[in-house]
């Protein structure tokens, strides 16, 4: 028997969602895209690892600052900005819901 008490069965295919967001248009460099991809992978991993919701929300807020900067410098369109922010927000809402289920 393995000790997986801290692992929460949560999965979100952020790669697929990012490809959908940027399918029509992508002004990001490869490095910027990979950084955003990595941020989402880490956020989902933190939910899976049962990290405190407060930390997950703080991480999503930091991501929002990055997204805002990318929007300000015209790397993200308004639609892309809204969609990546909504994706981060959805992961946070999922983390809150999962934390509520665990109590």
N, C-alpha and C positions, 0 to 999 in steps of 0.2 A: 504494500500500500504506500503510495507516494503522498507526501504532504503538499497538497495543493489548496489548502484552506484560504490562502490569500488571492488565488487566481479567480477572477470573476469571468464567467462565460459570456464574453461580450466580443462582438466582431463587427467591424464596419470596413468595407472595402474602400478605403480612402483613395487608393490608386484609381479605381474605376470612377469614383466621384470627381476626382481632379481631372481626369481625362475628359469627362463629360463637360465640366466647367470650361475647360480650355480647348474643346474640340473645334469650335469655329474660329477662335482667335487666341493667339498667345504672344504677348509682347515681352514675356519674361526671357531672360537668358537661361541657359541650361542650369547654371549654378543657382539662380533664383528659384527656378522650378524645383530643383532637387532639395533646396533648403525648405521650401514650403511642404513638399512631400515628406521630408524627414520630420518636420514639426508635427504633422498630422499622425504619422506613424508613432511617434513618441507619445502623443496625447492619448491615442487609443491604447497603447501599451500601459500607460499609467492607469487608465480605467481598468484594464484587465488585471493589473497587479494590485488593485484595491487601494490605490493611493487616496489620501483624503480628498474629498470633493473641493475643499478650499484651495488646495494646491493645483488641482485640475483647472478650476476656474481662473486662478492666477496665471497659469500657463496660457490659457485661452486668451486672457486679456493681453498678455505680452504678444501673442500672435496677432491680435487685433492691431496693436501698435505697428507691427511690421507691415501688415496688410494696408493700414492707413498710409504709411510712408510710400509703399509701392503704388498706391492709388494717386497720391499727391504728385509723385514724379512720373505719372502717366504710364507705369508699367502694368497696371491693372485698370480695366474699364470699370465703370460703376457697377455693371452687372456682375463681373467677375469678383469685384470687391465684396458686394453683397452676398454672393454665393459662398465664398470662402469663409466669410464671417458667420453666415448661417450654418455652415458645416461645423465649424468650431463650436458654435452655440448648441447645435444638436448633440454633439458629443458630450458637452457639459450637462445638458438636460438628461441625457441617458445615464450619465454618471450619478446624478442626483437620484434618479428613479431607481437605479440599481442599489445605491446606498440605502435607500428607504426600504427596499425589499430585504436587505440583509439584517435589518434590525427587528 
